[in-house]
Amino acid sequence: MKKRHLSIEEISDRIQIDDLLTRYTVAIDTKDWNLLDTCFTPDAQVDYTTSGGVKGAYPEVRSWLERALAAFPVTQHYLSNTVVELNGNEASAKTYVYNPMATEKPEGGQHVFNVGAYYIDKLVYTEDGWRIAERFEQQAFFDGSLPANFEIPS
């Protein structure tokens, strides 16, 4: 069986999708909401409910992210093992996520916990490049605990 080679366009698409996913993590971890806007289509549907978050249209989810992540001065999103299926100007991707997060303790120091998840994305190629049109975050594990009396904003 002859080994199939990727076209230059397929290689380019995969690199651009990887850049998109990395840009998302940088936007979330630096709380750069304008940068986050460059990751999604304006009408994207986003579902973070398995991690205690919200589900809805991107503008509403973005607003929730701003409120919810304000309590976490430290977040780090590590991505790996992305499987991409290209289909012209559309693609699907499943990406492994490891996400340590920290809140400040009243007595000083940090309360740290870790989340493992998968991002299951539908992507579209737009005039501005690849964007996330649908994202479902499937939580795989939660290591540690939220601080006592802590509630994720709704």
C-alpha positions as CSV (number, residue, x, y, z in Angstrom):
1,M,0.0,0.0,0.0
2,K,1.4,3.4,-1.0
3,K,1.7,5.9,1.8
4,R,-0.6,8.9,1.4
5,H,1.0,12.3,1.5
6,L,-0.7,15.4,2.7
7,S,-1.0,18.3,0.3
8,I,0.5,21.7,1.0
9,E,-3.0,23.0,1.6
10,E,-3.7,20.2,4.1
11,I,-0.5,20.8,5.9
12,S,-1.2,24.6,6.0
13,D,-4.8,23.9,7.3
14,R,-3.4,21.7,10.1
15,I,-0.8,24.3,11.2
16,Q,-3.5,27.0,11.1
17,I,-5.8,24.9,13.2
18,D,-3.1,24.2,15.7
19,D,-2.4,28.0,15.8
20,L,-6.1,28.6,16.4
21,L,-6.2,26.2,19.3
22,T,-3.0,27.7,20.9
23,R,-4.4,31.2,20.4
24,Y,-7.5,30.1,22.3
25,T,-5.4,28.9,25.3
26,V,-3.4,32.1,25.3
27,A,-6.5,34.2,25.2
28,I,-8.1,32.3,28.1
29,D,-5.0,32.2,30.3
30,T,-4.1,35.9,29.8
31,K,-7.8,36.9,29.9
32,D,-7.5,38.7,26.6
33,W,-11.1,38.7,25.5
34,N,-10.4,40.5,22.2
35,L,-8.0,37.8,21.3
36,L,-10.6,35.2,22.3
37,D,-13.0,36.8,19.7
38,T,-10.5,35.8,17.0
39,C,-11.0,32.1,17.9
40,F,-14.8,31.8,17.4
41,T,-17.3,32.6,14.7
42,P,-19.7,35.3,16.0
43,D,-22.5,32.7,16.0
44,A,-20.5,29.8,17.5
45,Q,-22.2,27.5,19.9
46,V,-20.2,26.7,23.0
47,D,-20.9,24.1,25.8
48,Y,-18.9,24.0,29.0
49,T,-21.6,22.4,31.1
50,T,-19.7,19.2,32.0
51,S,-17.2,21.4,33.8
52,G,-19.8,23.4,35.7
53,G,-20.0,26.1,33.1
54,V,-22.7,27.3,30.7
55,K,-23.9,26.5,27.2
56,G,-25.0,28.9,24.6
57,A,-24.1,31.4,21.8
58,Y,-20.5,32.6,21.9
59,P,-21.3,36.2,23.0
60,E,-23.1,35.0,26.1
61,V,-20.5,32.4,26.9
62,R,-17.7,34.9,26.4
63,S,-19.4,37.2,29.0
64,W,-19.7,34.3,31.4
65,L,-16.0,33.4,30.9
66,E,-15.0,37.0,31.9
67,R,-17.0,36.7,35.1
68,A,-16.0,33.1,35.9
69,L,-12.3,33.4,35.2
70,A,-11.9,36.6,37.2
71,A,-11.7,34.4,40.3
72,F,-8.7,32.5,39.0
73,P,-5.5,34.6,38.7
74,V,-3.7,31.5,37.4
75,T,-4.9,29.2,34.7
76,Q,-2.8,27.2,32.3
77,H,-4.2,25.2,29.4
78,Y,-2.0,22.6,28.0
79,L,-3.2,21.0,24.7
80,S,-2.0,17.7,23.2
81,N,-3.1,14.8,21.0
82,T,-5.2,16.7,18.6
83,V,-7.0,14.6,15.9
84,V,-8.1,16.7,12.9
85,E,-10.4,15.6,10.2
86,L,-10.4,18.0,7.2
87,N,-13.3,18.3,4.8
88,G,-12.7,21.3,2.5
89,N,-13.6,24.5,4.4
90,E,-14.8,22.6,7.4
91,A,-13.0,20.4,9.9
92,S,-13.6,18.5,13.2
93,A,-11.0,18.2,15.9
94,K,-10.7,16.5,19.3
95,T,-8.0,17.8,21.6
96,Y,-6.8,16.6,25.0
97,V,-6.7,19.4,27.6
98,Y,-4.9,19.5,30.9
99,N,-5.8,22.6,32.9
100,P,-4.3,23.5,36.3
101,M,-6.1,26.4,38.0
102,A,-5.5,28.4,41.1
103,T,-7.4,30.8,43.4
104,E,-5.9,32.9,46.2
105,K,-6.3,31.6,49.7
106,P,-7.5,34.2,52.3
107,E,-4.6,33.3,54.5
108,G,-2.1,33.6,51.6
109,G,-0.9,31.2,49.0
110,Q,-2.9,29.5,46.4
111,H,-5.5,26.8,46.2
112,V,-4.7,24.7,43.2
113,F,-6.7,22.1,41.3
114,N,-6.5,20.4,38.0
115,V,-9.0,19.7,35.2
116,G,-8.6,17.2,32.4
117,A,-10.9,17.4,29.4
118,Y,-11.4,17.1,25.7
119,Y,-12.3,19.9,23.4
120,I,-14.5,18.5,20.6
121,D,-14.7,21.2,18.0
122,K,-16.4,21.9,14.6
123,L,-14.2,24.3,12.7
124,V,-14.9,26.5,9.6
125,Y,-12.6,28.3,7.3
126,T,-13.6,32.0,7.1
127,E,-12.2,35.1,5.3
128,D,-10.2,35.6,8.6
129,G,-8.9,32.0,8.7
130,W,-10.0,29.0,10.7
131,R,-12.5,29.6,13.5
132,I,-14.4,27.4,16.0
133,A,-18.0,27.2,15.1
134,E,-19.0,24.7,17.8
135,R,-17.1,23.6,20.9
136,F,-18.1,21.0,23.4
137,E,-15.8,20.6,26.4
138,Q,-16.0,17.0,27.8
139,Q,-14.6,16.9,31.3
140,A,-12.5,13.8,31.9
141,F,-11.4,14.3,35.5
142,F,-11.2,16.8,38.3
143,D,-8.2,16.5,40.6
144,G,-8.5,18.4,43.9
145,S,-11.4,20.6,44.9
146,L,-12.8,24.0,44.6
147,P,-12.2,26.2,47.6
148,A,-14.7,26.0,50.4
149,N,-17.8,28.2,49.8
150,F,-16.6,28.9,46.2
151,E,-19.3,29.0,43.5
152,I,-18.8,29.3,39.8
153,P,-20.7,32.4,38.6
154,S,-23.7,31.8,36.4
